[in-house]
Amino acid sequence: MSKETVKKTCGGRPRRTSVKSESACRLRAVSVGCGGRAQAHIKAMLESGVVDLLAVCDLDEARLKATAERFQIAKTYRDLGEMIQKEKPELVDIVTPPTIRTSIVEPAVRAGAPAILIEKPIALKPSETRKLVELGRDRLIAVNTQYQWKPHWKRFWPILEKGGLGEVRVIRASTLANILEQAPHTLDLAMKAARLSGLPEPQWCLAGASGLEHFGQIPVPADVTATFGMGEVRLQINHGPSAPPVPGETVKWYHIQVDVLGSRGRLWVSLNQGWALWRSGKFESGKTEWGKNDGEAQSALYVHLRDTLHGGNIREFPTRVEIAARNSDLMMACYASALGGGRVQLPIPLSDDVVDRLKGLGSSTASA
Ligand SMILES: NC(=O)c1ccc[n+]([C@@H]2O[C@H](COP(=O)([O-])OP(=O)(O)OC[C@H]3O[C@@H](n4cnc5c(N)ncnc54)[C@H](O)[C@@H]3O)[C@@H](O)[C@H]2O)c1
């Protein structure tokens, strides 16, 4: 078969294509932010084989230059609006901190970004979550909760969808980091497991919180433990120092685990210390490895984005902002419950006041 008539997959659909038109199968992207996380994004874009990275942008000249040199990217910009208008990308990948999430997505939309990928956490306050959902009404805003594209999770999703664990009764998710830092990942996995298992959306939340950390000036509870009711099923999350450690793990940031318990089996997955699957009397286990799995997942996310933006349905992208917003609301419902609300019914109307009132968590005194 000649190269001109080789069968290719583009946008999820097999088709005959010429070598010349292969470039039409690639996703034209630009990247905003050249910090730590952007390095992993750019590496994965280039390794995915489906992305043409047209240009990179950063306000910081030294970071911009170092990143462009490292990945041999010819075009650099200091202004993201100018980059979007000149390069006309299909995807704008924004890898900046959450303190400037909405304030950077807005100008990208104004400059004409047709689709945007943002990092987690999507928002630090309920009003920011609402704003992002509004900005995503007529374009794809996807969220970089890439864990669900890890090879092991890609294998587990169909098992859960086919009821491989029987009736799911409890889902547990935990990390030693604060809720906004890591629950965007763990809740993304736990809620996807719940949906595939046919469970209803959470109907209530009962949470406790203690201590205070900050993103810039914005407070976040240092520790949250919460139970969500989904019919008869319970989702339990624990984020902060009171979370159970992952056996064998030595790095604080790697103490991330999700556990799905059903009537016929159990699936336990850790970030970096392996996974285990018990199903109908059989047992399997496998390795997980943060660096390797992260690169694989990040590349697979770009392939999925390319397929979606080249003919798929943007409303079906698994980490679109509406889904991430529902998870963000669950996190902030924990605040409302912990701040004296007791067991709160969901969905609960949330205002930014719930974040301002967290400041009280830092002022408690211990008594003997
Ligand atoms: N998904 C994951 O597994 C994962 C892992 C690590 C970090 N993150 C997330 O990635 C995000 C970024 O983290 P980071 O550590 O790379 O941040 P960082 O602060 O190291 O880098 C951000 C960069 O953005 C640049 N920037 C800020 N405003 C800009 C603007 N208007 N235009 C152009 N550039 C601008 C800054 O100069 C900086 O170089 C955070 O939300 C973080 O939580 C996600």
The ligand as an SDF file (V2000), in Angstrom:
LIG
                    3D

 44 48  0  0  0  0  0  0  0  0999 V2000
   -2.2770   17.9510   36.8440 N   0  0  0  0  0  0  0  0  0  0  0  0
   -1.2170   17.7440   37.6040 C   0  0  0  0  0  0  0  0  0  0  0  0
   -0.8470   16.6060   37.9030 O   0  0  0  0  0  0  0  0  0  0  0  0
   -0.4790   18.9320   38.1340 C   0  0  0  0  0  0  0  0  0  0  0  0
    0.8240   18.7900   38.6790 C   0  0  0  0  0  0  0  0  0  0  0  0
    1.4810   19.9360   39.1320 C   0  0  0  0  0  0  0  0  0  0  0  0
    0.8600   21.1780   39.0400 C   0  0  0  0  0  0  0  0  0  0  0  0
   -0.4100   21.2680   38.5370 N   0  0  0  0  0  0  0  0  0  0  0  0
   -1.1040   22.5680   38.4310 C   0  0  0  0  0  0  0  0  0  0  0  0
   -0.5310   23.2990   37.3570 O   0  0  0  0  0  0  0  0  0  0  0  0
   -0.7400   24.7070   37.5870 C   0  0  0  0  0  0  0  0  0  0  0  0
    0.5430   25.4570   37.3260 C   0  0  0  0  0  0  0  0  0  0  0  0
    1.5070   25.0610   38.2570 O   0  0  0  0  0  0  0  0  0  0  0  0
    3.0620   25.4370   38.0920 P   0  0  0  0  0  0  0  0  0  0  0  0
    3.7380   24.8100   39.2490 O   0  0  0  0  0  0  0  0  0  0  0  0
    3.5290   25.1420   36.7370 O   0  0  0  0  0  0  0  0  0  0  0  0
    2.9890   27.0250   38.2980 O   0  0  0  0  0  0  0  0  0  0  0  0
    4.2190   28.0550   38.1490 P   0  0  0  0  0  0  0  0  0  0  0  0
    3.8740   29.2160   39.0190 O   0  0  0  0  0  0  0  0  0  0  0  0
    5.5250   27.3370   38.3300 O   0  0  0  0  0  0  0  0  0  0  0  0
    4.1830   28.5020   36.6300 O   0  0  0  0  0  0  0  0  0  0  0  0
    3.2110   29.3440   36.1190 C   0  0  0  0  0  0  0  0  0  0  0  0
    3.8420   30.1730   35.0050 C   0  0  0  0  0  0  0  0  0  0  0  0
    2.7870   30.9560   34.4090 O   0  0  0  0  0  0  0  0  0  0  0  0
    3.3330   32.2170   34.0890 C   0  0  0  0  0  0  0  0  0  0  0  0
    2.2470   33.1950   33.9560 N   0  0  0  0  0  0  0  0  0  0  0  0
    1.4790   33.7450   34.9200 C   0  0  0  0  0  0  0  0  0  0  0  0
    0.6110   34.6230   34.3690 N   0  0  0  0  0  0  0  0  0  0  0  0
    0.8120   34.6140   33.0310 C   0  0  0  0  0  0  0  0  0  0  0  0
    0.2390   35.3050   31.9440 C   0  0  0  0  0  0  0  0  0  0  0  0
   -0.7690   36.1850   32.1020 N   0  0  0  0  0  0  0  0  0  0  0  0
    0.7090   35.0550   30.7030 N   0  0  0  0  0  0  0  0  0  0  0  0
    1.7150   34.1880   30.5080 C   0  0  0  0  0  0  0  0  0  0  0  0
    2.3110   33.4940   31.5130 N   0  0  0  0  0  0  0  0  0  0  0  0
    1.8690   33.7130   32.7680 C   0  0  0  0  0  0  0  0  0  0  0  0
    4.2840   32.5280   35.2420 C   0  0  0  0  0  0  0  0  0  0  0  0
    5.2240   33.5220   34.9020 O   0  0  0  0  0  0  0  0  0  0  0  0
    4.9110   31.1620   35.4950 C   0  0  0  0  0  0  0  0  0  0  0  0
    6.1020   30.9640   34.7530 O   0  0  0  0  0  0  0  0  0  0  0  0
   -1.2890   24.8200   39.0060 C   0  0  0  0  0  0  0  0  0  0  0  0
   -2.6880   25.0060   38.9650 O   0  0  0  0  0  0  0  0  0  0  0  0
   -0.9640   23.4730   39.6340 C   0  0  0  0  0  0  0  0  0  0  0  0
   -1.8690   23.0780   40.6430 O   0  0  0  0  0  0  0  0  0  0  0  0
   -1.0630   20.1750   38.0790 C   0  0  0  0  0  0  0  0  0  0  0  0
  1  2  1  0
  2  3  2  0
  2  4  1  0
  4  5  1  0
  4 44  2  0
  5  6  2  0
  6  7  1  0
  7  8  2  0
  8  9  1  0
  8 44  1  0
  9 10  1  0
  9 42  1  0
 10 11  1  0
 11 12  1  0
 11 40  1  0
 12 13  1  0
 13 14  1  0
 14 15  2  0
 14 16  1  0
 14 17  1  0
 17 18  1  0
 18 19  2  0
 18 20  1  0
 18 21  1  0
 21 22  1  0
 22 23  1  0
 23 24  1  0
 23 38  1  0
 24 25  1  0
 25 26  1  0
 25 36  1  0
 26 27  1  0
 26 35  1  0
 27 28  2  0
 28 29  1  0
 29 30  1  0
 29 35  2  0
 30 31  1  0
 30 32  2  0
 32 33  1  0
 33 34  2  0
 34 35  1  0
 36 37  1  0
 36 38  1  0
 38 39  1  0
 40 41  1  0
 40 42  1  0
 42 43  1  0
M  CHG  2   8   1  16  -1
M  END
$$$$
